[in-house]
Amino acid sequence: MPEFTAYVPVGEKRYRERFGLDFEQFATGQKFQHRPGLTLSQQDSRDECLDTLNQQMLHFDGQFAAHTEWKKCLMDSTLTTKVVSGMTWKTFAKRTRLLGFDEITLTKPVFGGDTIYAESEILEKADWPEDGKLGRLKVGTQGVNQRGEVVARLVHDMLVARAGHDLFQRANY
């Protein structure tokens, strides 16, 4: 039987996609590029404003935005933050809990039409004494636009399942 690192065998000539790394596979200093990127539209920003009841005109009123330093509508910051965080899911799919954020910094404006990519670095790795099936990671994730400019930085702690203790291995779906 061939060995596929991105797939686990579930039967005769049958495989399931494998998402995420086990806690043991992470090491301080590792860097991950998360792909694909996502091109955001002005409509994405409007929808986010509607969902979050954000009435800041800078996100949806082009005439108002034209009189600001940016001269056009800005992407809603909660959308930028969610997209950057969400893009990391494949790498961190075995995350069981997000413990909290140490930093959320929006370093440059994002506009409709910008494409965002995410890159993460493992900043710290430690055992989790409360549960031997888990380990703690501190991760720094950057959102980068199509010009290579860092537009967001998130630093957060998470718990990740150790080998043999994740939901994907236990679930038979």
C-alpha positions as CSV (number, residue, x, y, z in Angstrom):
1,M,0.0,0.0,0.0
2,P,1.5,3.4,-0.9
3,E,2.1,5.9,1.8
4,F,0.4,9.3,1.4
5,T,1.3,11.8,4.1
6,A,-1.8,13.9,3.4
7,Y,-4.1,10.9,3.6
8,V,-4.8,8.1,6.0
9,P,-6.1,4.6,4.9
10,V,-9.6,3.9,6.0
11,G,-10.2,0.7,4.0
12,E,-9.2,-1.3,0.9
13,K,-8.0,1.3,-1.6
14,R,-9.8,4.0,0.4
15,Y,-8.3,7.1,2.0
16,R,-9.4,10.1,4.0
17,E,-7.7,13.5,3.7
18,R,-5.6,14.3,6.7
19,F,-5.8,17.8,8.0
20,G,-3.6,19.4,10.5
21,L,-0.4,18.3,12.2
22,D,-0.1,16.5,15.5
23,F,1.4,18.5,18.4
24,E,4.6,16.5,18.2
25,Q,5.2,17.6,14.6
26,F,5.4,21.3,15.6
27,A,8.7,22.9,16.6
28,T,9.5,26.5,17.7
29,G,10.7,28.5,14.7
30,Q,8.7,26.6,12.1
31,K,7.1,28.8,9.5
32,F,4.0,27.9,7.5
33,Q,2.5,29.6,4.4
34,H,-1.2,29.1,4.3
35,R,-2.8,28.8,0.8
36,P,-4.9,29.6,-1.1
37,G,-5.2,33.3,-0.6
38,L,-8.5,35.1,-0.7
39,T,-9.4,38.2,-2.7
40,L,-11.8,40.3,-0.7
41,S,-14.5,42.4,-2.4
42,Q,-16.2,45.5,-1.2
43,Q,-19.4,43.4,-0.9
44,D,-17.6,41.1,1.6
45,S,-16.9,44.2,3.7
46,R,-20.5,45.4,3.4
47,D,-21.8,41.9,4.5
48,E,-19.4,41.9,7.5
49,C,-20.7,45.3,8.5
50,L,-24.3,44.1,8.3
51,D,-23.5,40.9,10.2
52,T,-21.7,42.8,13.0
53,L,-24.0,45.9,13.0
54,N,-21.0,48.0,12.2
55,Q,-22.3,51.4,10.9
56,Q,-18.9,53.0,10.3
57,M,-19.5,54.8,7.0
58,L,-15.8,54.4,6.0
59,H,-16.6,50.7,5.1
60,F,-19.5,51.3,2.7
61,D,-20.0,54.9,1.8
62,G,-17.7,55.8,-1.1
63,Q,-18.5,59.5,-1.0
64,F,-17.7,59.7,2.7
65,A,-14.5,57.6,2.3
66,A,-13.3,59.9,-0.6
67,H,-12.8,62.6,2.0
68,T,-10.5,60.5,4.2
69,E,-6.8,59.9,4.0
70,W,-7.4,56.6,2.1
71,K,-9.8,58.1,-0.5
72,K,-11.8,54.9,-0.8
73,C,-13.7,52.4,1.4
74,L,-11.7,50.3,3.9
75,M,-12.2,46.7,4.5
76,D,-13.9,46.0,7.8
77,S,-11.2,45.1,10.3
78,T,-13.1,42.2,11.8
79,L,-13.3,40.6,8.4
80,T,-9.6,41.0,7.9
81,T,-8.9,39.4,11.3
82,K,-11.3,36.5,10.6
83,V,-9.9,35.8,7.2
84,V,-6.3,35.8,8.4
85,S,-7.2,33.5,11.3
86,G,-9.4,31.2,9.2
87,M,-6.8,30.7,6.5
88,T,-4.7,28.7,9.0
89,W,-7.2,26.0,9.6
90,K,-5.6,23.2,7.6
91,T,-2.2,23.5,9.4
92,F,-3.9,23.8,12.8
93,A,-6.9,21.5,12.2
94,K,-6.1,19.5,15.3
95,R,-6.5,22.5,17.5
96,T,-9.0,21.7,20.2
97,R,-9.2,25.1,21.9
98,L,-8.1,28.7,21.3
99,L,-6.8,29.9,24.6
100,G,-6.7,33.6,23.8
101,F,-5.0,36.4,21.8
102,D,-2.0,38.3,23.0
103,E,-2.0,40.6,20.0
104,I,-4.2,41.7,17.2
105,T,-2.6,44.4,15.2
106,L,-3.8,45.8,11.9
107,T,-0.7,47.3,10.3
108,K,-2.0,48.5,6.9
109,P,-5.4,49.2,5.4
110,V,-7.1,46.5,3.3
111,F,-9.3,47.5,0.4
112,G,-11.8,45.7,-1.8
113,G,-9.8,43.8,-4.5
114,D,-6.9,43.1,-2.2
115,T,-5.8,39.5,-1.9
116,I,-4.8,38.3,1.5
117,Y,-2.4,35.4,2.3
118,A,-1.5,34.1,5.8
119,E,1.8,33.0,7.2
120,S,2.3,31.5,10.7
121,E,5.4,31.0,12.9
122,I,5.5,28.7,16.0
123,L,6.7,31.0,18.7
124,E,6.5,28.6,21.7
125,K,5.7,25.0,22.3
126,A,4.9,23.5,25.7
127,D,3.3,20.5,27.4
128,W,-0.2,21.0,28.8
129,P,-0.2,19.5,32.3
130,E,-4.0,19.6,32.6
131,D,-4.4,17.0,29.8
132,G,-1.7,14.8,28.5
133,K,-3.5,14.4,25.2
134,L,-2.9,18.0,24.4
135,G,0.0,20.5,24.0
136,R,0.1,24.3,23.9
137,L,1.4,26.3,21.0
138,K,1.9,30.1,20.8
139,V,1.6,31.1,17.2
140,G,2.2,34.4,15.4
141,T,0.2,34.7,12.2
142,Q,0.6,37.5,9.7
143,G,-1.8,38.6,7.0
144,V,0.1,39.6,3.9
145,N,-1.5,41.4,0.8
146,Q,-0.7,40.8,-2.9
147,R,2.2,43.3,-2.6
148,G,3.9,41.5,0.2
149,E,2.9,44.1,2.8
150,V,1.9,42.8,6.3
151,V,-1.6,44.0,6.9
152,A,-2.3,42.2,10.2
153,R,-0.5,40.3,12.9
154,L,-2.2,37.9,15.4
155,V,-0.4,36.3,18.3
156,H,-2.4,33.6,20.1
157,D,-2.2,30.5,22.2
158,M,-3.9,27.2,21.3
159,L,-4.2,23.6,22.4
160,V,-3.4,21.0,19.8
161,A,-4.1,17.3,20.0
162,R,-1.2,14.9,20.4
163,A,-0.8,12.0,17.9
164,G,-3.6,9.5,18.3
165,H,-6.0,11.8,20.1
166,D,-7.6,13.9,17.4
167,L,-11.2,13.8,16.3
168,F,-10.3,13.0,12.7
169,Q,-8.8,9.7,13.7
170,R,-11.8,8.7,15.9
171,A,-14.6,9.9,13.6
172,N,-15.8,7.4,11.0
173,Y,-17.6,9.7,8.6
